[in-house]
Amino acid sequence: MSKYLQFFPKPLLDDLANGRWLPVIGAGMSLNATLPAGKSMPLWGELGKSFERDLAKFSATGPVDAMSAYEHEFGRARLIERLSEILHIQHAQPGDAHRAFCSIKFDMVCTTNFDFLLERQYESIPRFLNPVVDEEQLSLNVAADGTVLLKLHGDLRHPSRLVVTEGDYDGFLTNYPLIATYLANLLITKTAVLIGYSLDDPDFRQIWHVVSQRLGKTRRQAYAIAVGAQAADVSRYARRGVTLINLPRGKKRYGDVLAAAFDELSAYWRNRVLEVSTVTEEAPLRELKLPKEASSRLVFFSLPLHRLPVYREQVFPPVEALGIVPITADDVISPGDSITAKIDALMDRAIAIVVEVGSVWTEAELRMAISRASEDVSGGSRTPLVIVIGNAPTPITSLSARNPNTIYVDSVTESDQGLQQLLDALRGVKPSEAALELEPARLLATGENQAAVISAMSVLETSLRRLLDKPEWSRVRRPMSMQQLIEAAAGQGLLLTKNYPVRDWIKIRNDAVHTSAPVNREVARTIVEGVVDLISQPGLKL
């Protein structure tokens, strides 16, 4: 049950589903860190007060003024050391809000924070993270998958790059023009969503002002997520051209509200990304049209691109013969920067994830798969079996050793033994024939008319393929259509269709799959009951 999604405007949720968010993380997010007893993470203003107290007879006009005076008095090295102490760099660990935020598969995240809480959380998932601090990193594509973390103000591991004093801020646009240009481009093409960020930083505000001034009315709307904000906060963001999403706090803590909201956003993106994507293969499309809780027959294959034709020729036909539907990332065209979210959504719908290690993409997807299987073990939801083909890197092998839902098999295209191992593993996780046969009636009872029709026709198709059982048909690139199967079965006297308008059923099913046309409940009931009668004929029972 969604509690916080109602506070997010639909256009903003649409941008999330289409991969157009640019999260900008500020100091408020660090408040959610887990710290030893008696310790607390300071807000931006409190950070300045800490430095002001260290200066004798000095009254600062703000945090930047306080830290500038501190550096002038004690030097840059001592400033960095003191920052590390105040921010509890050695002891601070990501909190629940960090866990929930990093579960959203953003390809790009910006932050002005100096700490390493996001890095630690991404490492624990594990998800590959590319922290970008210096301009020369902007041109590097160091990984095919993962999250780029643009650290606008540097961090405590790069003292000379840190933007913390008046001199640092004054020289930002001059010293780092490419980072400023890169950020401006992101703000032009993506929807900025500020999290724990006050918009008090002069460099970010200056870039935002230039973008707003140049684009005028065509500038993308920016948003900020707050919890229990006062009216003055709403007005302050509005003056700066930012719409505040004010989540009710109630009796919950700030971090708990954010974590719950991020969990809802993550689930929303995972569910919606497939709806706004184009599925190019018929069988996977039908499966993806079913509700998430329906009995799934999907198996996600993560393969090096050059291996895909080999799998389509040699592996997918015997897998399909089991009544299982293979799907790859290439079968789904997703909008914007939603590649990782698309893969995450496909893994979420799969009963098994098969990964052939052989590229940086497949290694990254194997990390995702093992992480998902590990999370699902504790979460109580559908737990995918992870099947690894080939030799995974040692760190991944060590990670998978702790997960009972990961197995290794030999090459499936170079030996019959490897293919047989894969098929045996998939037999162990596919839905039972009885479950598949009962699924249309269950969906009908819950009001899922479209899904009931799609499921019923899939049951009929599976029954017909088994009845005809022609080995040569399982080896062709494109299997026989439903109409061809019915004609073949009827022509051989194996199926009596005289009293059943099967052609009409096929059209209704196709419309439900390709146009999302609604299906009348009585029509759905007629089809479901008709399929039950058909498959009860001798020799056709599943």
Summary of the structure (lengths in Angstrom):
residues: 542
radius of gyration: 27.7
end to end distance: 36.2
largest distance: 100.4
contacts: 1705
relative contact order: 0.08
helix: 54%
strand: 12%
